[in-house]
Amino acid sequence: MLLEALSAAILGLALAWAAAHRLPHRLPARVLVLPTGVAGALFGAFVTHTALGADSLLPNLVGAAAVSVASLSLLLRPAGRLRRRSATA
């Protein structure tokens, strides 16, 4: 179980670092992005471990990656300025 948690934390950190590296203009500061990725991965590993049991490392890591990416996607901001048109135009 410790190996699963450590693997999920490293996976979440790697995903968060990749997102912060590829999309720095659309994400907040790395101080927020990196812990969000790790926390999402640990939560995803916990949920999949609870649902599937302790015998499956690979599905637990897939669940950790999915929840980590989902939590990181909540931090994304729009790419450009929002174009607002008036109601009369």
ABEGO torsion letter per residue (X at the ends): XAAAAAAAAAAAAAAAAAAAAABAAABBBAAAAAAAAAAAAAAAAAAAAAAAEAABAAAAAAAAAAAAAAAAAAABBBABBBBBBBAAX
